[in-house]
């Protein structure tokens, strides 16, 4: 049994995380001693706008991101699966870390209701430890909307454009957060009555964002 850790009030977390994804917030996750995302063999997308990160990371550690325009890089990991900028048990460029790291919040997986089977044990344990607060009806409505978005996207992958729906659970969770407002006040039955319209609205909402980078 994982010891429960407060994830905050659901509505407050959702608003802050949404703002972070829009580039309007720095991202604030109560990680404590958890360093799972830094030690889990993850490639980190570094964008052209991550100027401080580019200046802080040795050039030989970055390589051009396949399929993306010049200026988009990937930062790999060492033989242990650790980010090369993870030193002395902490991020050595924390104040200059790339947007991808600022936006990573495993509470999105906790909010999604998905069964986690594609993350490391450390991240999975952390996800299972999060406990949101639901002090208002609005908190519950928002939580239901996120879970409904996850279920809709997962069950209807075939009606979206090829490659639109991410493969990883964490990316699906982030996509659901981005489009959750579409599902507020709905049930799966009401959504199934107009599946194509909901799918089209999701595509429009996400058209300007590469969700696979989340």
C-alpha positions in Angstrom: 0.0 0.0 0.0 1.5 3.3 -1.1 1.4 6.1 1.5 -1.0 8.8 0.2 0.4 12.2 -0.8 -1.8 15.3 -1.2 -2.1 16.3 -4.9 -4.1 19.4 -3.9 -7.7 20.3 -4.7 -8.5 18.9 -8.1 -9.8 22.2 -9.6 -6.8 24.1 -8.4 -4.3 21.6 -9.8 -6.2 21.4 -13.1 -6.1 25.2 -13.6 -2.4 25.5 -12.7 -1.4 22.5 -14.9 -3.4 23.9 -17.8 -1.7 27.3 -17.4 1.7 25.6 -17.4 0.9 23.7 -20.6 0.0 27.1 -22.2 3.4 28.4 -21.2 1.8 30.8 -18.6 3.2 29.1 -15.6 6.5 27.6 -14.3 5.0 24.3 -13.2 5.1 23.4 -9.5 5.0 19.7 -8.6 5.5 18.6 -4.9 8.0 16.0 -6.0 9.6 15.6 -2.5 12.4 13.1 -2.8 11.0 11.5 -6.0 13.3 11.8 -9.0 11.5 9.2 -11.2 11.1 11.4 -14.2 14.8 12.1 -14.2 15.9 8.5 -14.0 13.4 6.7 -16.2 15.2 6.4 -19.6 13.2 9.3 -21.1 14.2 11.3 -24.2 13.6 15.0 -23.5 12.4 17.3 -26.3 14.2 20.6 -26.3 12.4 23.3 -28.3 13.9 26.4 -30.0 12.3 28.5 -27.2 14.3 26.6 -24.6 17.2 29.0 -25.0 18.4 28.8 -21.4 18.4 25.0 -21.6 20.3 25.0 -24.9 22.9 27.2 -23.4 23.2 25.1 -20.3 23.4 21.6 -21.9 26.6 20.4 -23.6 26.0 20.4 -27.3 27.4 16.9 -27.7 24.5 15.6 -25.5 21.8 16.9 -27.9 20.8 15.6 -31.3 18.3 16.8 -33.9 14.8 15.5 -33.2 13.7 13.2 -36.0 10.8 14.6 -38.1 10.9 18.1 -36.5 12.3 21.3 -37.9 15.8 22.5 -37.2 16.3 23.8 -33.7 14.3 20.9 -32.1 16.6 18.6 -30.2 16.4 15.5 -28.1 18.4 14.9 -24.9 19.0 11.3 -24.2 20.0 9.3 -21.1 23.0 7.5 -19.8 23.6 3.7 -19.3 21.6 3.8 -16.1 18.7 5.5 -17.8 19.5 8.8 -16.0 19.2 12.2 -17.6 22.8 13.4 -18.1 21.9 16.7 -16.4 20.8 14.7 -13.3 23.8 15.1 -10.9 24.2 14.5 -7.2 20.7 13.3 -7.0 19.1 16.5 -8.4 18.7 18.4 -11.7 21.9 20.5 -12.3 20.1 22.9 -14.6 16.8 23.2 -12.7 16.3 26.9 -13.2 17.1 26.5 -16.9 15.3 23.2 -17.5 13.4 22.8 -20.8 9.7 23.3 -21.1 9.2 19.5 -21.4 10.4 19.1 -17.9 8.5 22.0 -16.6 5.3 20.6 -18.0 5.8 17.0 -16.7 3.4 16.4 -13.9 2.6 12.7 -13.1 -0.5 13.9 -11.3 -2.0 14.0 -14.8 -1.8 10.2 -14.8 -3.4 10.0 -11.4 -6.2 12.2 -12.7 -6.7 10.1 -15.8 -7.8 6.9 -14.0 -5.7 4.9 -16.5 -4.0 1.7 -15.4 -0.3 2.5 -15.6 1.7 -0.2 -17.3 4.2 1.8 -19.3 6.2 3.7 -16.7 8.9 2.7 -14.2 8.0 1.4 -10.8 9.1 4.6 -9.2 6.8 6.7 -11.3 4.0 4.2 -11.0 4.3 4.1 -7.2 4.2 7.9 -7.1 1.1 8.1 -9.4 -0.7 5.6 -7.2 0.2 7.7 -4.1 -1.4 10.9 -5.3 -4.7 11.8 -3.6 -6.7 14.8 -4.9 -9.1 16.8 -2.8 -12.7 17.2 -3.9 -14.2 19.9 -1.6 -16.8 21.0 -4.1 -19.1 19.6 -6.7 -17.1 21.5 -9.3 -14.0 19.4 -8.4 -15.9 16.2 -9.1 -17.3 17.5 -12.3 -13.9 18.4 -13.6 -12.5 15.1 -12.5 -15.3 13.2 -14.3 -14.7 15.3 -17.5 -11.0 14.4 -17.5 -11.7 10.7 -17.1 -14.4 10.8 -19.7 -12.0 12.4 -22.1 -9.5 9.7 -21.5 -12.1 7.0 -22.0 -13.4 8.6 -25.2 -9.9 9.1 -26.7 -8.8 5.6 -25.8 -11.9 3.8 -27.1 -12.1 5.8 -30.4 -8.5 5.9 -31.5 -9.5 4.6 -34.9 -11.7 7.6 -35.8 -8.9 10.1 -35.3 -6.3 10.9 -38.0 -3.4 8.4 -38.1 -0.9 9.1 -35.4 -3.0 11.7 -33.7 -3.6 9.8 -30.5 -0.4 9.2 -28.5 0.8 5.8 -27.7 1.9 6.4 -24.1 -0.5 6.6 -21.2 1.0 9.8 -19.9 0.6 11.5 -23.2 -3.1 10.4 -23.4 -3.6 11.8 -19.9 -2.2 15.2 -21.0 -4.3 15.2 -24.1 -7.4 14.5 -22.0 -6.5 17.4 -19.7 -6.2 19.8 -22.7 -9.7 18.9 -24.0 -11.5 18.1 -20.8 -13.8 21.1 -21.0 -15.5 19.5 -24.1 -16.8 16.8 -21.8 -18.0 18.7 -18.8 -21.6 17.8 -18.0 -21.6 14.8 -20.4 -21.8 11.0 -19.8 -20.3 8.3 -22.0 -23.9 7.6 -23.3 -24.4 11.2 -24.4 -21.0 11.3 -26.0 -21.6 8.1 -28.0 -24.6 9.7 -29.6 -22.3 12.1 -31.5 -18.9 10.4 -31.5 -17.7 12.1 -34.7 -18.5 15.6 -33.5 -16.6 15.1 -30.3 -13.6 13.7 -32.1 -13.6 16.6 -34.5 -13.8 19.1 -31.7 -10.8 17.4 -30.0 -8.8 17.6 -33.3 -9.6 21.3 -33.6 -8.6 22.0 -30.0 -5.3 20.2 -30.4 -4.5 21.2 -34.0 -2.0 23.9 -32.9 -0.2 21.7 -30.3 2.0 18.7 -30.8 0.7 16.5 -28.0 3.3 13.8 -28.4 5.8 16.2 -26.8 3.9 16.3 -23.6 
